[in-house]
Amino acid sequence: ALGAAARPALAEPTVDEVLAAANFSEADKQRILAGEMISGEVKAVSERDLSISLAFIVKISPDDLAEEVFAGNLSTSDDQHTARGTISQPGSMADFAGVHLDPGGSAVAKTYSNASAGDKLNLATAEIADFNALKNQPDKAQAVEQQLRKMLLARYQAYRSSGLAGILPYDRGGRGSDPAGDLRKASEAPVLKKFFPAIQKVLVEYSHATVPGLQETFFWVNNRIDDQPTYALTHLLLAAEGSARIVIQRQFYVGRSYNCEQAIAGFFPIPQGTLVVYGNHTFTDQVSGVGGSTKRSIGRRVMGSTLKKIFERARATAEKP
């Protein structure tokens, strides 16, 4: 377990203060303390943002819950998840050996080798050129897989050394899509800013800012979305502040479907165990523009119900003796 924070903490926020800062009402608070899982509104930070918050109680301590989450013990296997691999420091091609064009194989290889600017794939201009150069390879699937591993390694290393500044924009054809800018806005998280400013600074200034006792890990995942492989690079952080624990998951590269994602969970001690306050910003170019607000509200609802199910399963797992 993490133990106490290695520096004097600010006065720890009360349950009332945390829930108020996260925009939960007094009525919400009563329902949360009675054991319900309540979803709330998080202000969208851009027209691409599907944002949602959740608050609920888990009947174990913040320290134990944080360790379980950080170790991946509560990740629920779902139909979407096809593969995952831990990435070492400073990263190597061997870390990405498990990256395969699954599902889809040769059809996915063709999509990558014919890549062009637009929102079918999330690629920078130079990355599109690298995949286009593979069009005439005899074993296209193998060549594309190898190039994909190279690209994921390069993106990981750029982020690891330069943080948000190292994230290449996606070429949308005449207009860029800036995942780094979206993650920067999502990092202006009100609860963190108000009560845990040093941790909030880590999010904005990674890799040049840290806090004592910070734990972090990196991994890649492949999720099946719309029956296509969707690769994501994930940065997971765990920080302690007094008896509270903060866990942050940032997907700083996603191959398709959505642009990037950042989720922040605060675990606060209460007599019943732990109050969890969770906020998620998922960014996609597919909800901006005409009809965007309708698509966003539908997207939020769908995402909210999915996240609730995942958390209900995780809560049941965490509370097992």
Secondary structure in CASP SS format (residue, H / E / C, confidence):
PFRMAT SS
TARGET T0000
AUTHOR 0000-0000-0000
METHOD secondary structure of the structure
MODEL  1
A C 1.00
L C 1.00
G C 1.00
A C 1.00
A C 1.00
A C 1.00
R C 1.00
P C 1.00
A C 1.00
L C 1.00
A C 1.00
E C 1.00
P C 1.00
T C 1.00
V H 1.00
D H 1.00
E H 1.00
V H 1.00
L H 1.00
A H 1.00
A H 1.00
A C 1.00
N C 1.00
F C 1.00
S C 1.00
E H 1.00
A H 1.00
D H 1.00
K H 1.00
Q H 1.00
R H 1.00
I H 1.00
L H 1.00
A C 1.00
G C 1.00
E C 1.00
M C 1.00
I E 1.00
S E 1.00
G E 1.00
E C 1.00
V C 1.00
K C 1.00
A C 1.00
V C 1.00
S C 1.00
E C 1.00
R C 1.00
D E 1.00
L E 1.00
S E 1.00
I E 1.00
S E 1.00
L E 1.00
A E 1.00
F E 1.00
I E 1.00
V E 1.00
K C 1.00
I C 1.00
S C 1.00
P H 1.00
D H 1.00
D H 1.00
L H 1.00
A H 1.00
E H 1.00
E H 1.00
V H 1.00
F H 1.00
A C 1.00
G C 1.00
N C 1.00
L C 1.00
S C 1.00
T C 1.00
S C 1.00
D C 1.00
D C 1.00
Q C 1.00
H E 1.00
T E 1.00
A E 1.00
R E 1.00
G E 1.00
T E 1.00
I C 1.00
S C 1.00
Q C 1.00
P C 1.00
G C 1.00
S C 1.00
M H 1.00
A H 1.00
D H 1.00
F H 1.00
A C 1.00
G C 1.00
V C 1.00
H C 1.00
L C 1.00
D C 1.00
P C 1.00
G C 1.00
G C 1.00
S H 1.00
A H 1.00
V H 1.00
A H 1.00
K H 1.00
T H 1.00
Y H 1.00
S H 1.00
N C 1.00
A C 1.00
S C 1.00
A C 1.00
G C 1.00
D C 1.00
K C 1.00
L C 1.00
N C 1.00
L C 1.00
A C 1.00
T H 1.00
A H 1.00
E H 1.00
I H 1.00
A H 1.00
D H 1.00
F H 1.00
N H 1.00
A C 1.00
L C 1.00
K C 1.00
N C 1.00
Q C 1.00
P C 1.00
D C 1.00
K H 1.00
A H 1.00
Q H 1.00
A H 1.00
V H 1.00
E H 1.00
Q H 1.00
Q H 1.00
L H 1.00
R H 1.00
K H 1.00
M H 1.00
L H 1.00
L H 1.00
A H 1.00
R H 1.00
Y H 1.00
Q H 1.00
A H 1.00
Y H 1.00
R H 1.00
S H 1.00
S H 1.00
G H 1.00
L H 1.00
A H 1.00
G H 1.00
I C 1.00
L C 1.00
P C 1.00
Y E 1.00
D E 1.00
R C 1.00
G C 1.00
G C 1.00
R C 1.00
G E 1.00
S E 1.00
D C 1.00
P H 1.00
A H 1.00
G H 1.00
D H 1.00
L H 1.00
R H 1.00
K H 1.00
A H 1.00
S C 1.00
E C 1.00
A C 1.00
P H 1.00
V H 1.00
L H 1.00
K H 1.00
K H 1.00
F H 1.00
F C 1.00
P H 1.00
A H 1.00
I H 1.00
Q H 1.00
K H 1.00
V H 1.00
L H 1.00
V H 1.00
E H 1.00
Y C 1.00
S C 1.00
H C 1.00
A C 1.00
T C 1.00
V C 1.00
P C 1.00
G C 1.00
L C 1.00
Q E 1.00
E E 1.00
T E 1.00
F E 1.00
F E 1.00
W E 1.00
V E 1.00
N E 1.00
N E 1.00
R E 1.00
I E 1.00
D C 1.00
D C 1.00
Q E 1.00
P E 1.00
T E 1.00
Y E 1.00
A E 1.00
L E 1.00
T E 1.00
H E 1.00
L E 1.00
L E 1.00
L E 1.00
A E 1.00
A E 1.00
E E 1.00
G C 1.00
S C 1.00
A E 1.00
R E 1.00
I E 1.00
V E 1.00
I E 1.00
Q E 1.00
R E 1.00
Q E 1.00
F E 1.00
Y E 1.00
V E 1.00
G C 1.00
R C 1.00
S C 1.00
Y C 1.00
N C 1.00
C E 1.00
E E 1.00
Q E 1.00
A E 1.00
I E 1.00
A E 1.00
G E 1.00
F E 1.00
F E 1.00
P E 1.00
I E 1.00
P C 1.00
Q C 1.00
G E 1.00
T E 1.00
L E 1.00
V E 1.00
V E 1.00
Y E 1.00
G E 1.00
N E 1.00
H E 1.00
T E 1.00
F E 1.00
T C 1.00
D H 1.00
Q H 1.00
V H 1.00
S C 1.00
G C 1.00
V C 1.00
G C 1.00
G H 1.00
S H 1.00
T H 1.00
K H 1.00
R H 1.00
S H 1.00
I H 1.00
G H 1.00
R H 1.00
R H 1.00
V H 1.00
M H 1.00
G H 1.00
S H 1.00
T H 1.00
L H 1.00
K H 1.00
K H 1.00
I H 1.00
F H 1.00
E H 1.00
R H 1.00
A H 1.00
R H 1.00
A H 1.00
T H 1.00
A H 1.00
E H 1.00
K C 1.00
P C 1.00
END
